[in-house]
């Protein structure tokens, strides 16, 4: 009999006391299970002594590794810059990996500097490439002069690749034979429009490049250009054991790059016809919008194929040859995101901006956030690529521009990271930590778009609380696989089949980006309006779990016991859902029917109408219609199904009824308002649930997975309790923001029963005076004082306190008649922004998230009890002080330092942020 574990992580924000009895049910922690951080090397002005110091600090705080990205440098330190990949740079890299290994940490490395890939090894011939389509109008008798060049003189490195003339009626005259002429003329026999296709360069340079990394951006679509790029690393690495875990490629911010010099040859090979024979339609001037859209669909599909074939596959091969994994951010590219994420060992998504949560007391100031709401559904493109192939990790670049600089609290990070866990991410990379020499005064070197998880940050001594929480959750997520019922097909051809201009999208700095670039910032355009997205949201809210599937994934799937197996390493799925789409590959339809023949359940929301693309259109259209016709569906009936071989195919707008007809049921826990994801190992199942709502969820719930024993693992504290099921149901009691893990097993359980917080009794309200000592921070330590009423220390009529960022210790005492049969819950009330609690000299833990409460019965004594609360505020007030007093602290090359709206940063006009223990502080028993 298989053991069944249910992992229930329900996000709320109270710490529950208790001990870990019986066997330890937490997985053994590895370095990957801890959060890692992107480690910015400004100017690569690093030295071995400071590398050792910083790695030691990071390890002590609970980080499992670093991801090195060299970028622009600080002014005044130019004599310490180290050129990227120089022998000296390789020496400090080796020192880094050596020290990290001794500390039990790992090291990843950006295979470049700044972003995107590029550098001095990229000559103009290998630089990011685009096509130029130009129209030239000639009257009869007028001449075309050779050699033909683009009208924009800046395109000096350009070559003519196709030349066509179109008289009235659009009858084509092929002028390709004249393309290589270096002199002479062609005379128009009648009035004509000439279309010239050039290959040219975008002239984009590496963004935020480090010394030794400056140069043109790489042509990611070109085979030889990628080889030439990687050759520099082969020479620098020289087959040595670098002890680098993974090489990293950042998101595709390759503006205007949509071509490679060999594109026409590759297109002909892949699609079976010549793109240059359809220049007029490719340019959108042929008068047939449908044909233009089809040709552009083929063009976009070829771009997708070239990205994998010429860039991601060689990138992964290179990583393996150097003893490392490949890690890639596919978003921002114009291709099929699922397949591009899957083309490397580790798919990495990212979050940008902050989300709105209904958690009471969670600060979200509109002036301090970017107008971007991260969509967790976007992360599922990456996690799906991991899940369907049974890979181990999906990582995330996390917390980019979460709030304005210096205003991010640890409590604000918690629900953001939980959204990623819910979407299937299991390896968090902070954005980020800037290397800063010890001799650089406060605030040290900083990166312009980061939360700045640095030792100078006031919350640093409490950061281990967040890191331990993430480690516990990731220890389970990385020890398991996704356990999802459904594969949901992503109709990428509906996106690709578009006749719009190829340069319709623009980046923040108004440069052209790739055609149909699928960016995290543009989901309102390419994702949210689709039936695919809307149906996915409905399924998720109903309580179903799913991964996204591409045509490639479906075409390689097989049936195993009526379930769909996408790879040998993946957990099988129970059904395939195809949301409404217009364009559908006849090859995929053939495969769908074969899967049904072998026993699969297939559900169409509507039947697709046409094949995508232009190649062999009539033949492929006939095949698709033949396959659809074999189902015998009545096109007027919206809800019907048919047996097909060993399986069944539905055509229905009511997917929920179809799924329940097949005994595929949603998790009813979603009806409580809790969010969830479910995980499985060879003999374990885990549920991860989160309460981001405004109210405590106190319900008796029934999970789809059932067994004899239920145990609660608390990822905030690491403690374990037994839960008692009643008629197969368990009671959960979760406040907004907190998390649980519930383990369901036939033979394993915790020994001590969990005590629910019913009938809280107010024991003590700590109204006695508090002694306050400022113990660390600056610019100066305010004087100690006695406060009779708790309030923000910025309200104490003390300018030193107003300007202060750091830690203050609050101490008082209280009397208690202790009852050993009770549990005692300490509530700190409002905390600005994190705290460590000591009871009678014993460390009772870090309270870093709302609602700042913890069980303390094991620390209490009968009679007088002493309490010490060390509270840290944020960096904001001290940065305000620096700017008000014109203290120079930001002086970087390139972008220097900007605010959240990419304007010059200035904190001098900020209002002081509330700081300290604001309370009320209360003790309850239950």
Long-range contacts (C-beta under 8 A, 24 or more apart in sequence): 1-746, 2-683, 2-746, 3-683, 3-684, 3-707, 3-745, 3-746, 3-747, 3-748, 4-683, 4-684, 4-685, 4-705, 4-706, 4-707, 4-744, 4-745, 4-746, 5-681, 5-683, 5-684, 5-685, 5-686, 5-743, 5-744, 5-745, 5-748, 6-685, 6-686, 6-687, 6-703, 6-705, 6-707, 6-710, 6-742, 6-743, 6-744, 7-476, 7-480, 7-679, 7-684, 7-685, 7-686, 7-687, 7-688, 7-713, 7-741, 7-742, 7-743, 8-676, 8-686, 8-687, 8-688, 8-689, 8-703, 8-712, 8-732, 8-740, 8-741, 8-742, 9-418, 9-421, 9-473, 9-687, 9-688, 9-689, 9-690, 9-715, 9-739, 9-740, 9-741, 10-674, 10-689, 10-690, 10-691, 10-697, 10-732, 10-734, 10-738, 10-739, 10-740, 11-414, 11-415, 11-418, 11-689, 11-690, 11-691, 11-692, 11-734, 11-736, 11-737, 11-738, 11-739, 12-691, 12-696, 12-697, 12-734, 12-735, 12-736, 12-737, 12-738, 12-739, 12-740, 13-359, 13-411, 13-414, 13-735, 13-736, 13-737, 13-738, 13-849, 13-850, 13-851, 13-852, 13-853, 14-735, 14-738, 14-757, 14-825, 14-851, 14-853, 14-854, 15-714, 15-716, 15-717, 15-845, 15-847, 15-853, 15-854, 15-855, 16-714, 16-716, 16-717, 16-719, 16-721, 16-754, 16-757, 16-854, 16-855, 17-717, 17-719, 17-823, 17-824, 17-825, 17-854, 17-855, 17-856, 17-857, 17-858, 18-714, 18-717, 18-719, 18-720, 18-721, 18-752, 18-754, 18-755, 18-855, 19-719, 19-752, 19-858, 20-718, 20-719, 20-720, 20-750, 21-720, 21-750, 21-751, 21-752, 22-720, 22-748, 22-749, 22-750, 22-751, 23-748, 24-720, 25-711, 25-713, 25-720, 25-743, 25-748, 25-750, 26-472, 26-475, 26-476, 26-713, 26-718, 26-720, 27-475, 27-476, 27-478, 27-479, 28-475, 29-471, 29-475, 30-64, 30-478, 31-64, 31-65, 31-104, 31-105, 31-106, 32-64, 32-65, 32-106, 32-393, 32-427, 32-474, 32-478, 33-64, 33-471, 33-474, 33-475, 33-478, 34-62, 34-63, 34-64, 34-65, 34-467, 34-470, 34-471, 34-474, 35-62, 35-63, 35-64, 35-428, 35-429, 35-430, 35-466, 35-467, 35-470, 35-471, 35-474, 36-63, 36-64, 36-65, 36-66, 36-67, 36-106, 36-108, 36-427, 36-428, 36-429, 36-430, 37-63, 37-66, 37-67, 37-429, 37-430, 37-431, 37-432, 37-433, 37-453, 38-66, 38-67, 38-69, 38-397, 38-429, 38-430, 38-431, 38-432, 38-433, 38-450, 39-66, 39-67, 39-68, 39-69, 39-432, 39-433, 39-434, 39-435, 40-69, 40-70, 40-71, 40-432, 40-433, 40-434, 40-435, 40-447, 40-450, 41-68, 41-69, 41-70, 41-71, 41-210, 41-435, 42-71, 42-72, 42-73, 42-74, 42-77, 42-434, 42-435, 42-445, 42-447, 42-892, 43-70, 43-71, 43-72, 43-73, 43-74, 43-77, 43-78, 43-80, 43-81, 43-82, 43-210, 43-211, 43-893, 44-70, 44-73, 44-81, 44-82, 44-83, 44-84, 44-89, 44-92, 44-210, 44-211, 44-212, 45-73, 45-74, 45-77, 45-80, 45-81, 45-82, 45-437, 46-82, 46-92, 46-435, 47-80, 47-92, 47-437, 48-92, 48-95, 50-435, 50-436, 50-437, 50-438, 51-92, 51-95, 51-96, 51-99, 51-435, 52-95, 52-99, 53-438, 54-433, 54-435, 54-436, 54-455, 55-96, 55-99, 55-100, 55-103, 55-105, 56-99, 56-103, 57-455, 58-105, 58-433, 59-103, 59-104, 59-105, 60-464, 61-460, 61-463, 61-464, 61-467, 62-463, 62-464, 62-467, 62-468, 62-471, 63-105, 63-467, 64-105, 64-106, 64-471, 65-100, 65-105, 65-106, 65-107, 65-108, 65-245, 66-96, 66-100, 66-105, 66-106, 66-107, 66-108, 66-433, 67-107, 67-108, 67-109, 67-110, 67-248, 67-429, 67-432, 68-93, 68-96, 68-107, 68-108, 68-109, 68-110, 69-110, 69-113, 69-114, 69-248, 69-250, 69-432, 70-110, 70-113, 70-114, 70-210, 70-211, 70-213, 71-113, 71-114, 71-208, 71-209, 71-210, 71-447, 71-894, 72-114, 72-208, 72-209, 72-210, 72-892, 72-893, 72-894, 72-895, 73-210, 73-211, 73-892, 73-893, 74-440, 74-445, 74-891, 74-892, 74-893, 75-891, 75-892, 75-893, 76-891, 81-211, 82-211, 82-212, 83-211, 83-212, 84-113, 84-119, 84-210, 84-211, 84-212, 84-213, 85-212, 85-232, 85-233, 85-236, 86-212, 89-212, 90-236, 90-237, 93-242, 93-244, 94-242, 94-243, 97-242, 97-243, 97-244, 98-243, 100-243, 101-243, 106-245, 107-243, 107-244, 107-245, 108-244, 108-245, 108-246, 108-247, 108-248, 108-327, 109-242, 109-244, 109-246, 109-247, 109-248, 110-247, 110-248, 110-249, 110-250, 111-233, 111-247, 111-248, 111-249, 111-315, 112-206, 112-213, 112-249, 113-206, 113-208, 113-209, 113-210, 113-212, 113-213, 114-206, 114-207, 114-208, 114-209, 114-210, 114-213, 115-206, 115-207, 115-208, 115-250, 115-251, 115-253, 116-206, 116-207, 116-217, 116-218, 116-220, 116-249, 116-250, 116-251, 116-252, 116-253, 116-254, 117-206, 117-217, 117-218, 117-220, 117-229, 117-249, 118-204, 118-205, 118-206, 118-209, 118-213, 118-215, 118-216, 118-217, 118-218, 118-229, 119-206, 119-209, 119-212, 119-213, 119-214, 119-215, 119-216, 119-229, 119-232, 120-212, 120-213, 120-214, 120-215, 121-215, 121-228, 121-229, 121-231, 121-232, 122-215, 122-216, 122-217, 122-218, 122-219, 122-225, 122-228, 122-229, 123-216, 123-228, 124-157, 124-201, 124-216, 125-157, 125-225, 126-216, 126-218, 126-219, 126-222, 126-224, 126-225, 126-228, 126-229, 127-157, 127-201, 127-202, 127-203, 127-204, 127-216, 127-217, 127-218, 127-219, 127-225, 128-201, 128-202, 128-204, 128-216, 128-217, 128-218, 128-219, 128-220, 128-254, 128-256, 128-257, 129-199, 129-200, 129-201, 129-202, 129-219, 129-221, 129-222, 129-257, 129-258, 129-259, 129-260, 129-261, 130-199, 130-200, 130-201, 130-202, 130-256, 130-257, 130-258, 130-259, 130-512, 131-161, 131-197, 131-198, 131-199, 131-200, 131-258, 131-259, 131-263, 132-158, 132-196, 132-197, 132-198, 132-199, 132-200, 133-195, 133-196, 133-197, 133-198, 133-279, 133-282, 133-283, 134-195, 134-196, 134-198, 135-193, 135-194, 135-195, 135-283, 135-285, 136-193, 136-194, 136-195, 136-196, 137-192, 137-193, 137-194, 138-165, 138-188, 138-191, 138-192, 138-193, 138-194, 139-188, 139-191, 140-188, 140-189, 140-190, 140-191, 141-187, 141-188, 142-187, 142-188, 143-185, 143-186, 143-187, 143-188, 144-185, 144-186, 144-187, 144-188, 144-194, 145-184, 145-185, 146-178, 146-181, 146-182, 146-183, 146-184, 146-185, 146-186, 147-181, 147-182, 147-183, 148-179, 148-196, 150-198, 150-200, 154-203, 155-198, 155-200, 155-201, 157-200, 157-201, 158-198, 158-199, 158-200, 158-201, 159-198, 159-199, 159-200, 159-261, 160-196, 160-197, 160-198, 161-197, 161-198, 161-199, 161-264, 161-276, 162-195, 162-196, 162-197, 162-264, 162-275, 162-276, 162-279, 163-194, 163-195, 163-196, 163-197, 164-194, 164-195, 164-276, 164-279, 164-280, 165-192, 165-193, 165-194, 166-192, 166-193, 166-194, 166-195, 166-280, 167-191, 167-192, 170-280, 170-286, 170-287, 172-277, 172-280, 176-276, 193-285, 195-279, 195-280, 195-283, 195-285, 197-276, 197-279, 199-259, 199-260, 199-261, 199-263, 202-254, 202-255, 202-256, 202-257, 202-512, 204-254, 204-255, 204-256, 204-257, 204-511, 207-253, 208-894, 208-895, 217-254, 217-257, 219-257, 219-260, 220-252, 220-254, 220-257, 220-307, 220-310, 220-311, 221-257, 221-259, 221-260, 221-263, 221-303, 221-306, 221-307, 221-310, 221-311, 222-260, 222-261, 222-262, 222-310, 223-262, 223-309, 223-310, 223-314, 225-260, 226-310, 226-311, 226-314, 226-315, 227-314, 230-314, 230-315, 230-318, 233-318, 233-322, 234-318, 237-322, 241-323, 242-322, 242-323, 242-324, 243-323, 244-322, 244-323, 244-324, 245-324, 245-325, 246-319, 246-324, 246-325, 246-326, 246-327, 246-345, 246-346, 247-315, 247-318, 247-319, 247-322, 247-324, 247-325, 247-326, 247-327, 248-327, 248-328, 248-348, 249-315, 249-326, 249-327, 249-328, 249-329, 249-344, 250-329, 251-329, 251-330, 251-331, 251-332, 251-350, 251-519, 251-520, 252-329, 252-330, 252-331, 252-332, 252-333, 252-514, 252-517, 253-332, 253-507, 253-513, 254-332, 254-513, 254-514, 255-507, 255-511, 255-512, 255-513, 255-514, 256-503, 256-511, 256-512, 256-513, 256-514, 257-514, 258-303, 258-334, 258-502, 258-514, 258-515, 260-306, 260-310, 263-302, 263-306, 266-302, 266-305, 266-306, 267-298, 267-299, 267-302, 270-301, 270-302, 270-305, 271-298, 271-301, 271-302, 271-613, 271-614, 271-615, 272-615, 272-616, 273-614, 273-615, 275-299, 278-614, 284-499, 284-501, 289-499, 290-499, 291-614, 292-499, 293-497, 293-498, 293-499, 294-497, 294-612, 294-613, 294-614, 294-617, 295-613, 295-614, 296-496, 296-497, 296-498, 296-499, 296-502, 297-493, 297-496, 297-497, 297-498, 297-583, 297-612, 297-613, 297-614, 298-613, 298-614, 298-615, 300-334, 300-335, 300-496, 300-515, 300-516, 301-496, 301-612, 301-613, 303-334, 303-335, 303-514, 303-515, 304-334, 304-335, 304-336, 304-339, 304-340, 307-333, 307-335, 307-340, 308-335, 308-339, 308-340, 308-343, 312-340, 312-343, 312-344, 313-343, 315-344, 316-343, 316-344, 316-345, 319-344, 319-345, 327-395, 329-397, 330-381, 330-382, 331-378, 331-381, 331-382, 331-518, 331-519, 331-520, 332-513, 332-514, 332-517, 332-518, 332-519, 332-520, 333-514, 333-517, 333-518, 334-514, 334-515, 334-516, 334-517, 334-518, 335-518, 336-490, 336-492, 336-550, 336-551, 336-552, 337-381, 337-382, 337-385, 337-518, 338-381, 338-384, 338-385, 338-490, 338-548, 338-549, 338-550, 338-553, 339-385, 339-550, 339-552, 339-553, 341-381, 341-382, 341-384, 341-385, 341-386, 342-385, 342-386, 342-388, 342-389, 342-553, 345-391, 346-386, 346-391, 346-393, 346-394, 346-395, 346-427, 347-382, 347-383, 347-385, 347-386, 347-391, 347-394, 347-395, 348-382, 348-394, 348-395, 348-396, 348-397, 348-429, 349-378, 349-379, 349-381, 349-382, 349-383, 349-394, 349-395, 349-396, 349-397, 349-420, 349-425, 350-396, 350-397, 350-398, 350-400, 350-431, 350-520, 351-379, 351-396, 351-397, 351-398, 351-399, 351-400, 351-402, 351-416, 351-419, 351-420, 351-520, 352-400, 352-401, 352-520, 352-521, 353-400, 353-401, 353-402, 354-401, 354-402, 354-403, 354-412, 354-416, 355-415, 355-416, 355-419, 357-415, 357-692, 357-737, 358-692, 358-693, 358-694, 358-736, 359-415, 359-692, 359-693, 359-694, 359-736, 359-737, 359-850, 360-694, 360-736, 360-850, 360-851, 361-830, 361-850, 361-851, 362-411, 362-412, 362-415, 362-737, 362-850, 363-409, 363-411, 363-412, 364-412, 365-403, 365-407, 367-404, 368-403, 368-404, 368-407, 368-900, 369-403, 369-404, 369-900, 370-401, 370-900, 370-901, 372-401, 372-521, 374-416, 374-419, 374-520, 375-520, 375-523, 375-527, 375-528, 376-419, 376-420, 376-422, 376-423, 377-423, 377-527, 377-533, 377-536, 377-537, 377-540, 378-520, 378-523, 378-527, 379-419, 379-420, 379-423, 379-424, 379-425, 380-423, 380-424, 380-536, 380-547, 380-548, 381-490, 381-548, 382-425, 383-423, 383-424, 383-425, 383-482, 383-547, 384-424, 384-547, 384-548, 384-549, 386-424, 387-424, 387-481, 387-482, 387-484, 387-547, 387-570, 387-571, 388-487, 388-547, 388-549, 388-553, 388-566, 388-567, 388-570, 389-566, 389-567, 389-569, 389-570, 390-481, 390-567, 390-568, 390-569, 390-570, 390-571, 391-569, 392-478, 393-426, 393-427, 393-478, 394-424, 394-425, 394-426, 394-427, 395-425, 395-427, 395-428, 395-429, 396-420, 396-425, 396-427, 396-428, 396-429, 397-429, 397-431, 398-428, 398-429, 398-430, 398-431, 399-430, 399-431, 399-450, 399-451, 400-431, 400-449, 400-450, 401-449, 401-900, 402-451, 403-451, 403-900, 404-899, 404-900, 405-446, 405-452, 405-875, 405-879, 405-899, 405-900, 405-905, 405-907, 406-452, 406-874, 406-875, 406-876, 406-879, 406-907, 407-874, 407-876, 407-913, 408-451, 408-874, 409-459, 409-833, 409-834, 409-874, 410-459, 410-462, 410-463, 410-465, 410-466, 410-833, 410-834, 410-848, 410-849, 411-737, 411-833, 411-834, 411-848, 411-849, 411-850, 413-451, 413-466, 414-466, 414-469, 414-737, 414-848, 414-849, 415-690, 415-692, 415-737, 417-470, 418-690, 418-692, 418-739, 419-690, 421-473, 421-477, 421-677, 421-688, 421-690, 422-675, 422-676, 422-677, 422-688, 422-690, 423-677, 424-482, 424-677, 426-474, 426-477, 426-478, 427-474, 427-478, 428-470, 428-474, 441-889, 442-778, 442-779, 442-878, 442-889, 443-875, 443-878, 443-879, 443-882, 443-889, 446-890, 446-897, 448-892, 448-895, 448-896, 448-897, 448-898, 452-875, 456-875, 457-874, 457-875, 458-777, 458-805, 458-806, 458-807, 458-833, 458-872, 458-873, 458-874, 458-875, 458-878, 459-833, 459-834, 459-848, 459-872, 459-874, 461-776, 461-807, 461-836, 461-870, 461-872, 462-834, 462-835, 462-836, 462-846, 462-848, 462-872, 464-846, 465-834, 465-845, 465-846, 465-847, 465-848, 465-849, 466-848, 466-849, 468-718, 469-715, 469-716, 469-739, 472-713, 472-715, 472-718, 472-741, 473-688, 473-715, 473-739, 473-741, 476-679, 476-686, 476-713, 476-741, 477-679, 477-686, 477-688, 479-681, 479-684, 480-679, 480-680, 480-681, 480-684, 480-686, 481-570, 481-571, 481-679, 481-680, 481-681, 482-545, 482-547, 482-571, 482-677, 482-678, 482-679, 482-680, 483-545, 483-571, 483-678, 483-679, 483-680, 483-685, 483-686, 484-545, 484-546, 484-547, 484-571, 484-573, 484-678, 485-544, 485-545, 485-546, 485-573, 485-574, 485-575, 485-659, 485-664, 486-539, 486-544, 486-545, 486-546, 486-547, 486-573, 486-574, 486-575, 486-576, 486-577, 486-659, 486-664, 487-546, 487-547, 487-548, 487-549, 487-553, 487-554, 487-557, 487-564, 487-566, 487-573, 487-575, 487-576, 487-577, 488-532, 488-535, 488-536, 488-539, 488-546, 488-547, 488-548, 488-549, 488-577, 488-579, 489-532, 489-548, 489-549, 489-550, 489-554, 489-576, 489-577, 489-578, 489-579, 489-581, 490-532, 490-548, 490-549, 490-550, 491-530, 491-532, 491-578, 491-579, 491-581, 491-582, 491-583, 491-584, 492-550, 492-551, 493-581, 493-583, 493-584, 493-585, 493-612, 493-613, 494-530, 494-581, 494-582, 494-583, 495-526, 496-612, 497-582, 497-583, 497-612, 497-613, 508-902, 530-579, 531-579, 531-580, 531-581, 531-605, 532-579, 532-581, 534-579, 535-577, 535-579, 535-580, 535-605, 535-655, 536-579, 539-577, 539-655, 540-670, 541-670, 542-656, 542-666, 542-670, 543-666, 543-667, 543-668, 543-669, 543-670, 543-671, 543-676, 544-659, 544-664, 544-666, 544-667, 545-667, 545-676, 545-677, 545-678, 546-577, 547-573, 549-576, 551-585, 551-587, 551-588, 554-588, 554-591, 554-592, 554-595, 555-587, 555-588, 555-591, 557-591, 557-595, 558-595, 558-598, 559-595, 559-598, 559-599, 559-600, 559-646, 559-647, 561-599, 562-599, 562-600, 562-601, 562-646, 562-647, 563-600, 564-595, 564-600, 571-680, 574-601, 574-662, 574-664, 575-600, 575-601, 575-602, 575-603, 575-659, 575-662, 575-664, 576-600, 576-601, 576-602, 576-603, 577-603, 577-605, 577-655, 578-602, 578-603, 578-604, 578-605, 578-608, 579-605, 580-605, 580-606, 581-606, 581-608, 582-608, 582-609, 582-610, 583-608, 583-609, 583-610, 583-611, 583-612, 584-608, 584-609, 584-610, 584-611, 584-612, 584-624, 585-611, 585-612, 586-611, 586-620, 586-621, 586-623, 586-624, 586-627, 589-623, 589-624, 589-627, 589-628, 590-623, 590-627, 592-649, 593-627, 593-630, 593-644, 593-649, 595-647, 596-644, 596-645, 596-646, 596-647, 596-648, 596-649, 597-644, 597-645, 597-646, 597-647, 598-645, 598-646, 598-647, 599-645, 599-646, 599-647, 600-647, 601-647, 601-648, 601-649, 601-650, 601-662, 601-664, 602-644, 602-647, 602-648, 602-649, 602-650, 603-649, 603-650, 603-652, 603-655, 603-658, 603-659, 604-649, 604-650, 604-651, 604-652, 605-652, 605-653, 605-655, 606-638, 606-651, 606-653, 607-633, 607-635, 607-651, 665-704, 667-703, 667-704, 668-701, 668-702, 668-704, 669-701, 669-703, 672-697, 672-699, 672-701, 672-732, 673-697, 674-732, 674-734, 678-705, 684-745, 685-744, 686-741, 686-743, 687-742, 688-741, 689-732, 689-734, 689-740, 690-739, 691-734, 691-735, 691-736, 691-737, 691-738, 692-736, 692-737, 693-736, 694-736, 695-736, 696-733, 696-734, 696-735, 696-736, 697-732, 697-733, 697-734, 698-731, 698-732, 698-733, 698-734, 699-731, 699-732, 700-726, 700-729, 700-730, 700-731, 700-732, 701-729, 701-730, 701-731, 701-732, 702-728, 702-729, 703-730, 703-744, 705-744, 706-744, 707-744, 707-745, 707-746, 708-745, 708-746, 708-747, 709-744, 709-745, 709-746, 709-747, 709-748, 709-749, 710-742, 710-743, 710-744, 710-749, 711-742, 711-743, 711-744, 711-745, 711-748, 711-749, 711-750, 712-740, 712-741, 712-742, 712-743, 712-750, 712-754, 713-740, 713-741, 713-742, 713-743, 714-739, 714-740, 714-741, 715-739, 715-740, 715-741, 716-849, 717-845, 717-854, 720-750, 721-750, 721-752, 721-753, 721-754, 722-749, 722-750, 722-751, 722-752, 722-753, 722-754, 723-753, 723-754, 724-753, 731-756, 733-757, 735-851, 736-850, 736-851, 737-849, 737-850, 737-851, 755-823, 755-926, 757-823, 757-825, 757-926, 758-926, 759-926, 760-825, 760-924, 760-925, 760-926, 761-924, 761-925, 761-926, 762-922, 762-923, 762-924, 763-816, 763-824, 763-923, 763-924, 763-925, 764-814, 764-815, 764-816, 764-922, 764-923, 765-920, 765-921, 765-922, 765-923, 766-812, 766-814, 766-867, 766-919, 766-920, 766-921, 766-922, 766-923, 768-812, 768-813, 768-814, 769-812, 770-810, 770-811, 770-812, 770-917, 771-810, 771-811, 771-812, 772-808, 772-809, 772-810, 772-811, 772-916, 773-808, 773-809, 773-811, 774-801, 774-804, 774-806, 774-807, 774-808, 774-809, 775-806, 775-807, 775-808, 775-809, 775-870, 776-806, 776-807, 777-804, 777-805, 777-806, 777-807, 777-878, 778-804, 778-805, 778-806, 778-878, 779-803, 779-804, 779-878, 779-881, 779-882, 780-804, 781-806, 790-829, 790-916, 790-917, 790-918, 790-919, 790-920, 790-921, 791-916, 791-918, 792-832, 792-914, 792-915, 792-916, 792-918, 793-873, 793-915, 793-916, 794-877, 794-912, 794-913, 794-914, 794-915, 801-915, 802-877, 802-912, 803-877, 803-878, 803-880, 803-881, 804-873, 804-877, 804-878, 804-915, 805-873, 805-874, 805-875, 805-876, 805-877, 805-878, 805-879, 805-915, 806-872, 806-873, 806-878, 807-870, 807-871, 807-872, 808-870, 808-871, 808-916, 808-917, 809-868, 809-869, 809-870, 809-871, 810-868, 810-869, 810-870, 810-871, 810-916, 810-917, 811-866, 811-867, 811-868, 811-869, 812-866, 812-867, 813-864, 813-865, 813-866, 813-867, 814-864, 814-865, 814-867, 814-923, 815-863, 815-864, 815-865, 816-860, 816-861, 816-862, 816-863, 816-865, 816-923, 817-862, 818-857, 818-860, 818-861, 818-862, 818-863, 819-925, 822-857, 822-925, 822-926, 823-855, 823-857, 823-925, 823-926, 824-855, 824-856, 824-857, 824-860, 824-923, 824-924, 824-925, 825-853, 825-854, 825-855, 825-856, 825-923, 825-924, 825-925, 825-926, 826-853, 826-854, 826-855, 826-856, 826-921, 826-922, 826-923, 827-851, 827-852, 827-853, 827-920, 827-921, 827-922, 827-923, 827-924, 828-852, 828-853, 828-869, 828-917, 828-919, 828-921, 829-917, 829-918, 829-919, 829-920, 829-921, 829-922, 830-918, 830-919, 831-871, 831-917, 831-918, 832-871, 832-873, 832-913, 832-914, 832-915, 832-916, 832-918, 833-872, 833-873, 833-874, 833-915, 834-871, 834-872, 835-869, 835-870, 835-871, 835-872, 835-917, 836-869, 836-870, 837-867, 837-868, 837-869, 837-870, 838-867, 838-868, 838-869, 838-870, 839-865, 839-866, 839-867, 840-865, 840-866, 841-866, 856-923, 867-921, 869-917, 869-921, 871-915, 871-916, 871-917, 873-913, 873-914, 873-915, 873-916, 874-913, 874-915, 876-907, 876-910, 876-913, 877-912, 877-913, 877-915, 879-907, 879-910, 880-907, 880-908, 880-910, 880-912, 882-907, 883-907, 883-908, 884-908
